[in-house]
Amino acid sequence: MPREKESGCWRRGERDRSPSRWEGDWDWDCPATRRRLQELYFPERDSSGAGSEEILNFWAFFERLRRFQSRRTHPAPPPGHRHAAEPPAAAAARLDLPLAYDPRYRINLALPSAAAVPTRNSDLPWECLAEFRAAVLHYLDFTQKQSFAKLAKLHRERAALPIAQYRQRLLDAVAGNQVVVVAGDTGCGKSTQVPQYLLAAGYSHVACSQPRRIACISLAKRVAFESLHQYGDQVSRAAGLGGELGGAGASLVKRPESVFDVPPPGVRKCILSTNIAETSVTIDGVRFVLDSGKVKEMSYDPQGKLQRLQEFWISRASAEQRKGRAGRTGPGVCYRLYAESDYDAFSPYPVPEIQRVALDALVLQLKSMGLGDPRTFPFLEPPPSSSLETAVRYLRDQGALDEAEDLTPIGNLLAQLPVDVVVGKMLVLGALFGLAEPTLTVAAVLSVQSPFLRSAHPNPDCATARRPLESPHGDPLTLLNIFNEWVQQVKSERSGSSRKWCRRRGLEEHRLYEAANLRRQFQELLRDHQLLEEGSSQPSDSYSRQSRHRERRELHRLWRSHAETEGRKRKVLRLQDGADASSGEEEEGGGNREKGERSIDIQVRPSPPSPLPGGRIYPSRSLTPSPSPQDVKFKLRHNVEELQAVSSSVLSSSQLALLKLVLCRGLYPQLAMPDQLNSGRKDSDQIFHTKTKQGVVLHPTCIFATSPELLHAKEGPERGGTKDPAEGLSHRHQLLAFVSLLETNKPYLVNCVRVPALQALLLFSRSLDTSADCARLVADGWLEVTVPDADSALRLLSAALQLRSAWEKLLHQLLEGRGEESSLRPSSRDVSALTRGLLDFLQMKVPYRLRQLTGLEKQNLYVGPQTVAAAPRLPGLFQGTEMKPDEVKGGHRVTDFLTYNCLAVSTALSRPACGPPGVSERPLPIPQTDTDLYSDCLRSFWTCPHCDLHMPFTPLERMCHESACRPPEGESSPPEEPSENSSKISALHRSYHCDLCQRDFTFTPTEILRHKKQHQ
């Protein structure tokens, strides 16, 4: 009856505190007794706080000490026995030596004075306190001897490593050379010992890079342990931007750090690992290694511009690395699950990474350093020439290189940003339109691994909880919503709210923390390059500043507390059923496990109440759980108030449309077109085509994989569709801009956003070819757009040309105006005018047909070089361009991307563009390609909306006039535009004032005569 014994114990002490009345009634197992002793001897450690593990270890030691003392017998000495050499009392007093031997004198430590001599006024018996004090001293001596034994063993192991005998030679080589290469076998101590040698030699800053995050964690902990530094103090780790090598690191398990935790007694730990465990990872206790001989590696196909995750046989060097994982901290055996003949057939070394990754960033860096043509660069292991050609072509498509393969202004900036080309373009374009904050978030979440858990994908509860955050516009905007909502949960003071929120929606919380860190780094990059103004994060009033100071001081205290206890906590794996695997907060998050399924959880002792000797379990005091280390680090790194204010702002429809344009321009030319028969397929069978890969499908986590109707162009009149009965004629055709193309068992489109097809092609195509009346256009040589109304087609094309010109001009001003000369930066008036123009352009609803060209049609697409009659000189549509005949395609090269009247007559126009096969329609009337560019048959009357000029124009003359003509004074014309117009006007133009309409014009003599004729 523990409760009666407990209460009786303390009542007796209150009635009579004399030591004689305590004898025989003292209960060491009473929770109240233990609590009073802990308060007296361990006042700084709570039973459920930071020192809980040490206290449990002490009580276990105390029980064993009591059992040992109870079994120990002291036989009485025989009669007449005398000590052989007992020193006299005088000598003992003079030498300060004890008269009898006591084991206590071997203990070379003492308790603090407050706990060493307890007061006799205490309500606890003096004899019991003295016994407890002796037990504490023995425990401290025991733990100290244990630590010294471990330290001696550690020094012996370090001295036995093969690299130890080369320590001085290594230090001499580092002191006398700029570069030193150290090569050694697996486990010789390269990664763990060399940094310690350098630190001991006086090198204050030593950086050790690791290819994967889990390897970085393992190495940092090992070096911190061996060098006796506190983990996180002098030896720490930092996972940076998480590039290509670090991408696969944390995909081993949900919590990769758990591989370092120990199993409970009687349980064997089994670690399933990819090739991540080949290098730089040392896990204590590994005795057996099973090598399958296979590896899944990410390779890059330069032709299809896709990444492939395929299974290969490993190399002999990799096999040796895997063998070295066994026996690093003890004897071990490696079992190879393949024949010796297979081993002999392995390649000696794995394929170099430079030969199996995209080389876009590498080529950009070579160009920025002025190292010449990357095709002739002397690589140590040259990559395939096709990969270099693809990288150069890709950078040209992205606008980082011009036709001469020189860096453009945006290419110079992208080379300075340590980010991917696509991400860098998004950041720059977002800063131009004042959308830096959402663009920063989108770029960050797209740069980390997907936060969606694969195990939660088939869970309907997770899908239902995640549905309010899904955006019908695409995956990047869904990730934007998820991040913004998650920030609100992190800001909450309730412990575990963020973790529960993520678990309920099937999200990995760690990925969102990574995205937040990346977002902060991207923000600093933009500020360093004068693309984003410095924000004032300091509060204006003194009360807020003091509150923030107190909050940060408390956060620093919590972080130091976590850092101090991190190394002392012993995390133990715990087997449990799925029904009981979750704690109270986990159960609220929804069940991701099936009932009865066995699982492994992590237990930091002492999480549950532990049984005391005798089988009794006493409840411990429950305290409010403190924030997790990730929460504390997040609040220290970021201004949570500012981040919450940014994430709580809702994008308007105009901002959302502009953000989609920014994303599309950054991702271009990574576009996919829906198959013409998708409307009749079920959700999982939707097929898409890219320029280089046919028959790709959507990734299962894509929003359009579950809602494919968002991409269908055919809609009835009741939903705003066209009433035209012709199949495939619609103004709702859409394309998918995707971040990456990944092939595993199928080729998948990853992270897609939908954009209007016609507007996206006109604004972003690197090659735009037209027919004579501009009713037929071909974008980048693989997508054909047919507009039945030639006047609407010409209006769209002319508007797109002007918008592209204005966009490039403002972007050039933004890049050139960085730094001190702020006057060169684009004005807000120009940016607003471009924004209105882009939004109006997106609202243009012109029915058209969209289809993909076949291989045969691509071969016969252009008319080739042709002879046209001499024509009057026309000014280029853009400043600095000159219209001239195209020697390859035919027609005339109007700009660097637009070729006019170069398309041959298409025989495929006799069938529908996007309808099912077998449906016929009347061919569209396309002018013959040998028609004179300036013949009268192409002229049609047109009235200029700005100057009211009404006269017959050819399509090209009309576009030239629209480019040169500006709205009259007082409408929306910028003050500097007259000087710009003069630079675009040829020598034939001159100023002309009409007395009848009282307006000033800039006309050629022919245009003056035609204008006068209008007034007759």
SVG drawing of the C-alpha trace seen along z (x, -y; Angstrom):
<svg xmlns="http://www.w3.org/2000/svg" viewBox="-25 -75 81 91">
<polyline fill="none" stroke="black" stroke-width="0.4" points="0.0,0.0 2.4,-2.7 0.1,-5.6 -0.4,-4.8 3.3,-4.2 4.1,-7.4 1.7,-9.5 2.6,-7.7 6.3,-8.3 5.8,-12.1 3.3,-12.3 5.8,-10.5 8.5,-12.9 6.2,-15.8 5.3,-14.5 8.8,-13.6 11.9,-14.5 14.4,-12.7 16.6,-10.3 15.7,-7.3 12.1,-7.5 13.1,-7.3 15.0,-4.1 13.1,-1.2 10.5,-3.5 12.6,-5.3 11.4,-4.4 13.9,-5.1 11.3,-4.2 8.8,-6.8 8.3,-9.4 8.0,-12.2 11.2,-11.2 13.1,-11.1 11.6,-14.4 12.8,-16.0 16.3,-14.5 16.4,-15.8 15.4,-19.3 18.2,-19.2 21.0,-17.8 19.9,-18.5 18.0,-21.8 18.9,-22.8 17.4,-19.7 13.8,-18.9 12.5,-15.3 11.0,-15.9 13.4,-18.6 16.8,-18.9 18.6,-16.5 16.0,-13.8 18.2,-11.2 21.0,-11.7 18.6,-11.5 17.2,-8.2 20.7,-6.8 21.6,-7.9 18.6,-6.2 19.5,-3.0 23.0,-3.2 21.7,-3.9 19.5,-0.8 22.4,1.3 24.7,-0.2 22.1,0.6 21.8,4.2 25.6,4.5 25.9,3.1 23.2,5.4 25.0,8.5 28.4,7.4 29.4,8.9 32.1,7.7 33.6,10.7 34.8,10.0 38.5,10.0 39.9,13.1 40.8,12.6 44.1,11.1 44.4,9.7 46.4,6.5 47.2,4.3 50.7,4.9 51.8,1.4 49.3,-0.9 50.8,-4.4 50.6,-6.2 48.0,-8.9 50.6,-11.6 52.1,-10.8 48.7,-10.5 47.7,-13.9 51.0,-15.5 50.8,-14.1 47.0,-14.6 46.5,-10.9 43.4,-8.8 43.9,-6.1 41.8,-3.6 41.3,-3.1 38.1,-4.5 37.2,-4.1 35.8,-7.6 39.3,-9.0 39.9,-7.6 37.2,-10.0 38.9,-13.1 35.8,-15.3 33.4,-16.9 29.9,-18.2 29.1,-21.9 29.0,-23.2 25.3,-23.7 24.7,-20.0 27.8,-18.6 26.8,-19.5 23.0,-19.4 21.6,-21.3 20.5,-19.5 17.3,-21.6 16.1,-19.6 13.1,-17.4 15.1,-14.5 17.1,-12.2 20.8,-13.0 22.0,-9.4 20.0,-8.9 21.2,-12.2 24.8,-11.2 24.2,-7.8 22.6,-9.6 25.5,-12.0 28.0,-9.2 26.0,-7.5 26.0,-10.7 29.8,-10.9 30.2,-7.3 28.0,-7.9 29.9,-11.0 33.2,-9.1 31.7,-6.2 30.6,-8.4 34.0,-10.2 35.8,-6.9 33.5,-5.9 34.2,-9.1 38.0,-8.7 37.8,-5.1 35.9,-6.2 38.4,-9.0 41.3,-6.6 39.7,-4.2 38.9,-7.0 42.6,-8.2 43.7,-4.6 41.3,-4.2 42.4,-7.5 46.1,-6.6 45.4,-3.3 43.9,-4.9 46.2,-4.6 46.2,-8.4 47.6,-9.1 51.2,-8.2 50.9,-10.9 49.8,-13.7 53.0,-15.7 53.6,-15.1 50.1,-16.3 50.5,-19.5 53.8,-20.2 52.3,-19.7 49.4,-22.1 51.8,-24.7 53.9,-24.6 51.3,-24.1 48.2,-25.8 46.4,-22.6 46.9,-19.2 45.1,-16.1 44.7,-13.3 43.8,-9.9 43.2,-6.9 41.2,-3.8 37.7,-3.7 37.8,-4.3 41.4,-5.5 40.2,-8.8 40.3,-11.3 37.1,-13.1 37.2,-12.9 40.9,-13.3 42.2,-15.9 39.9,-18.7 41.0,-17.9 44.7,-18.0 44.2,-21.4 42.3,-22.8 45.0,-21.6 47.7,-23.1 46.2,-26.6 43.9,-26.9 40.9,-28.7 38.5,-28.2 38.2,-24.7 35.4,-23.9 34.6,-20.3 32.0,-19.8 29.9,-16.7 27.8,-15.5 24.7,-14.8 23.0,-16.2 23.0,-13.0 26.8,-12.6 27.2,-16.2 25.3,-15.4 27.3,-12.3 30.6,-13.9 29.9,-17.0 28.8,-14.9 31.8,-12.6 34.3,-15.4 32.6,-17.2 32.7,-14.1 36.3,-13.2 37.6,-16.8 35.7,-17.1 34.0,-20.3 30.4,-20.8 28.3,-20.0 27.1,-23.1 29.7,-25.3 33.0,-25.1 32.1,-22.2 28.8,-22.7 27.1,-21.9 25.3,-24.1 23.1,-22.7 23.1,-25.4 21.0,-25.8 20.6,-22.1 21.9,-21.7 21.9,-18.7 24.2,-16.5 22.3,-17.2 18.9,-16.6 18.8,-12.8 20.3,-12.9 17.3,-13.2 15.0,-11.0 16.3,-7.9 13.6,-8.1 11.3,-10.8 13.9,-11.4 17.3,-10.5 18.9,-11.3 17.2,-8.3 19.7,-5.9 22.1,-7.0 19.7,-6.2 20.2,-3.0 17.8,0.0 16.2,1.2 17.8,4.2 17.2,7.5 16.2,5.8 18.5,5.7 18.4,2.5 18.1,2.9 18.9,-0.1 17.6,-0.2 19.7,-2.6 20.4,-3.8 23.9,-4.6 23.8,-7.5 25.5,-5.2 28.5,-4.5 30.6,-7.5 31.2,-9.7 28.7,-8.0 29.8,-6.1 27.0,-4.5 28.0,-3.0 27.2,0.7 27.1,1.7 28.4,5.2 26.8,6.7 26.5,5.1 24.4,6.6 25.4,5.3 22.8,5.7 25.2,4.6 22.6,2.2 22.3,-1.6 19.6,-4.0 21.2,-7.0 19.9,-10.2 21.1,-10.6 20.4,-13.4 19.2,-13.0 20.4,-16.1 18.2,-15.2 14.9,-14.9 16.0,-17.4 14.8,-15.0 16.2,-13.5 16.1,-9.7 16.1,-7.7 17.4,-4.3 18.9,-1.2 22.5,-0.3 25.1,2.1 27.6,0.5 31.3,0.1 34.1,2.0 35.1,-1.1 31.5,-1.5 31.6,2.1 34.7,1.4 33.1,-1.6 30.1,0.4 32.3,3.1 34.0,0.4 30.8,-0.4 31.1,2.8 33.6,3.0 34.3,-0.7 33.6,-0.7 34.0,3.0 34.4,6.4 32.1,6.7 31.2,8.8 30.0,7.7 27.7,10.1 27.6,9.4 24.4,10.6 26.0,11.2 28.4,13.6 32.1,13.0 31.9,13.0 29.5,10.1 32.0,8.3 34.7,8.8 32.4,7.4 31.8,4.2 33.4,1.0 36.4,-0.1 34.8,-3.5 31.4,-5.0 30.5,-7.4 31.7,-11.0 28.9,-13.2 29.8,-15.8 28.9,-13.3 25.4,-12.6 24.0,-16.0 22.8,-19.1 25.6,-21.6 23.6,-24.9 25.1,-26.4 28.6,-25.2 28.5,-26.7 27.2,-30.0 30.0,-30.1 32.6,-29.4 31.2,-32.3 31.2,-34.7 34.8,-33.9 35.8,-34.6 37.2,-31.1 36.1,-31.1 34.1,-28.4 33.0,-25.7 33.3,-23.1 37.1,-23.5 37.6,-23.8 40.1,-21.3 38.0,-19.3 39.6,-16.6 36.8,-14.3 35.2,-15.9 31.4,-15.7 29.6,-14.6 29.6,-17.2 25.8,-16.8 25.4,-17.9 27.4,-21.0 25.5,-21.9 22.2,-21.4 23.4,-23.6 24.4,-26.4 21.1,-26.2 19.2,-26.2 21.0,-29.3 20.2,-31.0 16.5,-30.1 16.5,-31.5 18.0,-34.8 21.3,-34.4 23.3,-34.2 22.7,-36.0 23.1,-34.6 26.9,-35.1 26.9,-33.1 28.0,-36.1 26.4,-36.9 23.4,-39.2 22.8,-41.6 20.5,-39.1 23.0,-36.4 25.7,-38.4 23.4,-38.8 22.4,-35.1 26.0,-34.1 26.5,-36.1 23.5,-34.5 24.3,-31.1 21.0,-29.7 19.5,-27.8 18.9,-29.7 15.2,-29.3 15.0,-30.4 17.3,-33.4 15.0,-34.5 12.0,-34.3 13.6,-36.4 14.6,-39.1 11.3,-39.3 9.4,-39.3 11.4,-42.2 10.5,-44.2 6.8,-43.9 6.8,-44.4 6.0,-40.7 9.3,-40.0 7.7,-38.5 5.5,-35.8 8.2,-35.1 10.7,-34.6 8.4,-32.0 7.7,-30.2 11.3,-30.1 12.2,-28.7 9.6,-25.9 10.5,-24.9 14.2,-24.6 13.7,-22.0 12.3,-18.6 8.5,-18.1 7.0,-18.5 4.3,-15.9 4.8,-12.6 4.4,-9.6 2.8,-7.6 0.1,-10.2 -0.8,-10.3 -3.5,-7.6 -4.8,-8.8 -8.2,-10.5 -8.1,-12.4 -4.9,-14.1 -6.3,-14.9 -9.4,-16.4 -7.4,-18.5 -5.1,-19.7 -7.9,-20.6 -8.6,-24.2 -4.9,-25.0 -4.9,-23.7 -4.8,-26.3 -6.6,-25.7 -3.7,-27.5 -1.0,-25.0 1.4,-23.4 3.7,-26.4 0.8,-28.4 -0.4,-25.5 3.0,-25.4 2.7,-29.1 -0.6,-28.7 0.9,-25.8 3.9,-27.9 1.9,-30.9 -0.6,-28.9 2.3,-27.1 3.9,-30.3 0.7,-31.2 1.1,-27.8 4.7,-28.4 3.8,-31.8 1.4,-30.2 2.7,-29.8 1.1,-26.4 3.8,-23.8 3.5,-21.2 0.9,-23.1 3.1,-23.3 3.9,-19.6 0.3,-18.5 -0.8,-20.8 1.8,-19.2 1.0,-15.7 -2.7,-16.2 -2.1,-17.3 0.5,-14.8 3.4,-17.3 6.9,-17.0 7.6,-19.9 11.4,-19.8 10.9,-20.7 9.0,-23.9 11.8,-24.9 14.3,-24.4 12.1,-26.6 12.0,-29.3 15.8,-29.3 16.2,-29.4 13.7,-32.2 15.8,-34.3 18.9,-33.6 17.2,-34.5 16.0,-37.7 19.6,-38.6 20.8,-37.9 18.3,-40.3 19.3,-43.0 23.0,-42.4 22.4,-43.0 20.2,-46.1 17.1,-44.4 15.2,-44.7 15.1,-47.5 16.3,-47.0 13.3,-46.6 13.2,-48.1 12.6,-45.2 13.1,-47.2 10.0,-48.3 9.3,-52.0 8.3,-52.3 10.5,-51.5 8.0,-49.1 8.0,-46.9 11.8,-46.9 12.0,-45.9 9.5,-43.1 11.4,-41.8 14.7,-42.0 13.1,-40.0 11.7,-37.5 15.0,-37.0 16.9,-36.7 14.4,-33.9 14.9,-32.2 18.7,-32.3 18.3,-30.7 16.1,-28.0 18.5,-27.4 21.5,-27.1 19.4,-24.7 18.7,-22.5 22.3,-22.6 23.5,-21.6 21.1,-18.7 21.3,-17.5 24.5,-15.5 23.4,-14.1 20.0,-12.8 20.1,-9.2 17.5,-8.5 16.2,-5.0 14.2,-3.3 10.9,-1.9 8.8,0.8 5.1,0.2 1.8,1.0 0.3,-1.5 -2.8,-1.8 -0.7,-3.0 2.2,-4.6 1.0,-8.1 1.0,-10.3 -1.8,-12.7 -0.7,-15.3 -0.1,-12.8 -3.5,-11.2 -5.0,-14.6 -3.1,-14.7 -5.0,-11.9 -3.9,-8.3 -1.3,-7.7 -0.8,-4.2 -3.1,-1.2 -4.3,0.2 -2.1,3.0 0.8,2.1 4.2,2.3 6.3,-0.8 9.4,-2.3 9.2,-5.5 11.9,-7.5 11.9,-7.8 14.0,-10.3 14.3,-8.9 12.5,-9.4 9.4,-10.2 7.0,-7.8 7.0,-7.3 9.5,-4.6 8.8,-1.8 10.7,-1.9 12.0,1.2 9.3,3.4 7.1,2.8 5.5,-0.4 5.0,-3.3 4.6,-6.8 3.3,-9.6 5.7,-12.4 4.9,-16.1 3.7,-17.3 5.1,-20.6 4.2,-22.6 6.3,-21.3 8.9,-23.7 9.3,-24.7 11.2,-22.3 14.7,-23.2 13.5,-23.8 10.9,-26.3 13.5,-28.1 16.0,-28.2 13.3,-29.4 12.3,-32.3 15.9,-33.3 16.7,-33.3 13.6,-35.0 11.5,-38.0 8.4,-36.1 6.2,-39.1 7.3,-40.4 7.1,-36.9 3.6,-36.5 2.5,-39.9 3.8,-38.9 2.2,-35.5 -1.1,-36.8 -1.5,-39.1 -3.8,-37.7 -2.9,-38.1 -5.4,-39.9 -6.5,-38.4 -4.2,-40.9 -1.2,-40.0 -2.0,-36.3 -2.1,-36.7 1.2,-38.6 2.8,-36.0 1.8,-33.3 3.5,-35.3 6.6,-35.6 6.7,-31.9 6.0,-31.1 8.8,-33.3 11.2,-31.9 10.3,-28.3 10.1,-28.8 10.7,-26.8 9.6,-24.0 6.1,-23.8 3.8,-20.8 0.7,-20.6 -2.3,-18.4 -3.1,-15.6 -6.1,-16.2 -8.0,-13.2 -7.5,-14.0 -11.1,-15.0 -12.2,-11.4 -9.6,-9.9 -9.8,-9.3 -7.8,-11.3 -4.8,-9.0 -4.5,-8.5 -4.0,-12.2 -1.2,-12.5 0.9,-15.5 3.6,-16.2 6.7,-18.4 9.0,-19.5 11.5,-16.8 9.4,-14.1 6.1,-12.6 3.6,-10.8 4.4,-12.2 2.0,-12.1 1.4,-14.2 3.1,-13.5 0.7,-12.0 1.1,-15.0 0.1,-17.4 -3.1,-19.3 -4.1,-18.6 -3.7,-14.9 -6.9,-14.9 -8.6,-17.8 -7.8,-17.4 -11.0,-19.3 -9.1,-22.5 -7.0,-22.0 -9.8,-21.1 -10.4,-23.7 -13.8,-22.6 -16.5,-24.3 -20.1,-25.1 -21.5,-28.5 -23.0,-28.5 -19.5,-28.5 -18.1,-31.2 -16.9,-28.9 -17.2,-29.7 -20.3,-29.0 -18.3,-28.1 -19.3,-24.5 -15.9,-23.8 -13.9,-21.3 -10.8,-22.6 -11.7,-26.3 -11.5,-28.0 -10.0,-30.8 -9.4,-28.6 -6.5,-26.5 -3.9,-26.1 -0.3,-24.9 1.5,-23.6 4.8,-25.2 6.7,-22.7 9.7,-22.9 11.3,-19.5 10.7,-16.3 11.4,-13.2 11.4,-9.7 11.2,-6.7 8.8,-4.0 7.1,-6.8 8.1,-10.2 6.4,-12.7 5.8,-16.4 6.7,-17.9 5.4,-21.2 3.1,-22.5 1.3,-25.8 -1.3,-26.4 -1.1,-29.4 -3.1,-30.6 -1.5,-29.1 -1.8,-31.9 -0.6,-34.7 2.2,-32.6 3.5,-31.7 3.3,-35.2 5.1,-36.7 7.8,-34.1 8.6,-32.2 12.2,-32.3 11.2,-31.7 7.9,-33.0 7.2,-32.4 4.1,-33.8 2.3,-33.5 1.7,-36.4 -1.5,-37.6 -0.2,-36.5 -3.3,-34.2 -1.0,-31.2 1.9,-31.2 4.4,-28.5 6.1,-28.9 9.6,-27.4 9.1,-25.1 6.6,-22.7 3.3,-24.4 1.0,-25.8 -1.6,-28.5 -4.3,-29.2 -6.5,-32.3 -9.5,-32.4 -9.8,-36.1 -6.7,-37.6 -7.4,-41.1 -7.6,-39.7 -4.4,-37.8 -2.6,-40.9 -3.9,-42.8 -2.6,-40.2 0.8,-39.9 1.2,-43.7 0.3,-44.0 2.7,-41.2 5.6,-42.8 5.1,-46.1 4.7,-44.4 7.9,-42.3 9.8,-45.5 8.6,-47.4 9.3,-44.4 12.9,-44.0 13.5,-47.7 12.3,-47.9 14.3,-44.7 17.4,-46.2 16.9,-49.4 16.4,-47.4 19.7,-45.5 21.7,-48.6 20.2,-50.8 21.5,-48.7 23.9,-50.5 24.4,-54.2 22.7,-55.5 19.2,-55.1 17.9,-57.4 18.5,-54.6 16.0,-52.3 12.6,-51.9 10.0,-54.4 6.8,-53.2 4.8,-54.9 6.5,-52.7 6.0,-49.5 2.4,-50.4 1.9,-50.9 3.5,-47.5 1.4,-45.9 -1.8,-47.2 -0.8,-46.2 0.0,-42.6 -3.3,-42.3 -5.3,-43.7 -3.4,-41.3 -4.3,-38.3 -8.0,-39.4 -8.1,-39.3 -10.4,-36.4 -9.7,-35.4 -10.8,-31.9 -8.0,-29.9 -6.8,-26.4 -3.7,-24.9 -1.9,-21.7 1.5,-20.1 3.3,-19.7 4.2,-16.3 7.7,-15.3 6.9,-15.5 5.4,-18.9 8.5,-20.2 10.6,-19.1 8.4,-21.1 7.6,-24.0 9.4,-26.9 9.4,-28.2 13.2,-28.7 15.1,-31.5 13.1,-33.4 13.2,-36.6 10.8,-39.4 10.4,-42.7 12.3,-45.7 10.4,-47.5 10.6,-50.8 12.8,-50.8 10.8,-50.1 12.0,-50.8 12.6,-47.9 9.9,-47.2 12.5,-47.3 15.3,-49.8 18.6,-48.5 17.0,-45.9 16.9,-45.9 14.5,-43.9 16.3,-41.8 15.5,-38.6 16.0,-35.3 18.5,-33.1 17.3,-29.9 13.5,-30.1 12.7,-32.6 10.5,-35.6 11.9,-38.6 13.6,-38.6 11.8,-41.4 13.3,-40.9 15.6,-38.4 12.6,-36.1 10.0,-37.1 10.2,-35.9 7.5,-37.2 5.9,-35.4 8.2,-32.3 5.6,-29.5 4.8,-27.3 1.1,-26.3 0.2,-23.6 -1.7,-20.7 -2.7,-19.7 -5.2,-22.6 -7.8,-20.4 -8.3,-18.5 -9.3,-19.9 -6.5,-21.1 -7.6,-19.6 -10.6,-17.5 -10.7,-13.8 -9.4,-12.2 -11.8,-11.8 -13.6,-15.1 -13.1,-17.3 -13.6,-20.9 -13.0,-23.5 -9.3,-24.5 -8.4,-27.9 -7.5,-30.3 -3.7,-30.9 -2.0,-33.2 0.7,-31.7 4.2,-32.1 5.5,-33.6 3.3,-36.7 5.2,-40.0 5.6,-41.2 4.3,-44.6 1.7,-43.7 -1.7,-45.3 -3.5,-42.0 -2.1,-42.0 -3.2,-45.5 -6.3,-46.2 -7.8,-49.4 -7.1,-50.1 -7.7,-53.0 -5.0,-53.8 -6.6,-54.1 -4.0,-56.7 -3.9,-59.1 -7.1,-58.1 -5.1,-57.5 -7.2,-55.4 -5.4,-53.9 -4.5,-50.5 -1.6,-48.7 0.2,-45.5 0.4,-43.5 4.1,-44.5 3.4,-48.1 0.6,-48.1 2.9,-46.7 5.6,-49.2 3.0,-52.1 1.7,-50.8 5.2,-50.6 6.1,-54.1 2.7,-55.8 1.9,-56.8 -1.2,-58.1 -1.8,-61.9 -0.5,-64.2 -2.4,-64.0 -3.5,-60.4 -0.9,-57.9 2.2,-58.8 5.4,-59.1 7.2,-62.4 10.3,-60.7 8.6,-58.9 9.0,-61.6 12.7,-61.2 12.3,-57.5 10.1,-57.7 12.6,-59.8 15.2,-57.1 12.8,-54.5 11.9,-56.6 13.8,-56.3 15.3,-59.2 12.1,-59.3 9.9,-60.5 9.4,-64.1 7.1,-66.2 3.8,-67.2 1.1,-69.5 -2.4,-69.0 -4.4,-72.2 -7.8,-70.4 -7.5,-68.0 -5.1,-70.3 -2.6,-67.5 1.1,-66.8 2.3,-63.7 5.5,-62.0 4.9,-60.7 6.7,-59.7 5.8,-61.8 3.5,-59.0 1.7,-58.9 1.2,-62.7 -0.4,-62.4 -2.7,-59.7 -3.6,-61.7 -4.5,-64.7 -6.6,-62.5 -8.7,-61.5 -9.9,-65.1 -11.1,-65.5"/>
</svg>
